Amino acid sequence: MNTDQVKELIIKGIPGSTVEVADTKKSGDHFSAIVISDLFEGLSLIEQHQMVYKSLGKLLTNEVHALQLKTYTVSKWKKENK
């Protein structure tokens, strides 16, 4: 896997999201992602992360061995990144 493939899957699973992905070990199986979406509004952090995991499906346990996540609503992202 590469960062573009991971990003594409997340965007497909969470339409309209803004996604940044990094390959943390340059190994193609350990990634870090920031996902920003208004679909996260009103959801717990666990529910937000579950949405991202669902977008990756079976790849999460097969090709992606580690995924560090940070999820934000658009308003929370703007507030924390002024």
C-alpha positions in Angstrom: 0.0 0.0 0.0 1.0 3.6 -0.4 -0.2 6.8 1.1 -2.3 7.7 -2.0 -4.1 4.4 -1.9 -4.9 4.8 1.9 -6.1 8.4 1.3 -8.3 7.4 -1.6 -10.0 4.6 0.4 -10.7 6.9 3.3 -12.1 9.6 1.0 -14.3 7.1 -0.7 -15.6 5.8 2.7 -16.0 9.3 4.1 -17.1 11.5 1.2 -16.1 15.1 1.4 -13.4 14.5 3.9 -10.0 16.1 3.9 -7.3 13.5 4.5 -3.5 13.6 5.0 -1.6 10.3 5.2 2.0 9.6 6.0 3.9 6.3 5.7 5.5 6.5 9.2 8.1 3.7 8.7 8.4 3.9 4.9 7.4 0.3 4.8 4.0 0.5 3.1 2.2 -0.9 6.1 2.5 1.6 9.0 0.6 4.8 8.4 -0.5 8.0 10.2 -3.7 9.8 9.0 -5.4 13.1 9.8 -9.1 13.0 8.7 -11.3 16.1 8.8 -15.0 15.7 8.1 -18.3 17.2 9.2 -19.7 13.7 9.2 -17.9 13.3 12.5 -20.1 15.9 14.1 -21.9 14.5 17.2 -19.9 11.2 17.1 -17.5 10.0 19.8 -13.8 9.7 19.1 -14.3 5.9 19.0 -17.2 6.2 16.5 -15.1 8.6 14.3 -12.2 6.1 14.2 -14.6 3.3 13.5 -15.7 5.2 10.4 -12.1 5.4 9.2 -11.4 1.7 9.9 -14.6 0.8 8.0 -13.4 2.7 5.0 -10.2 0.6 4.9 -12.1 -2.7 5.4 -10.1 -5.9 5.3 -7.0 -4.0 4.3 -6.7 -2.8 7.8 -5.7 -6.2 9.1 -4.0 -7.5 6.0 -2.0 -4.8 4.3 -2.1 -2.0 6.8 -0.6 -3.2 10.1 -0.7 0.1 12.0 -2.8 3.2 11.6 -2.3 6.2 13.9 -5.4 8.4 13.6 -6.4 11.9 14.4 -9.9 12.9 13.5 -11.6 16.3 13.5 -14.7 18.0 12.5 -14.1 21.0 10.3 -14.9 23.4 13.0 -12.6 21.7 15.5 -9.8 21.6 13.0 -10.2 25.3 12.3 -10.3 26.1 16.0 -7.1 24.1 16.8 -5.2 25.3 13.7 -5.7 29.0 13.6 
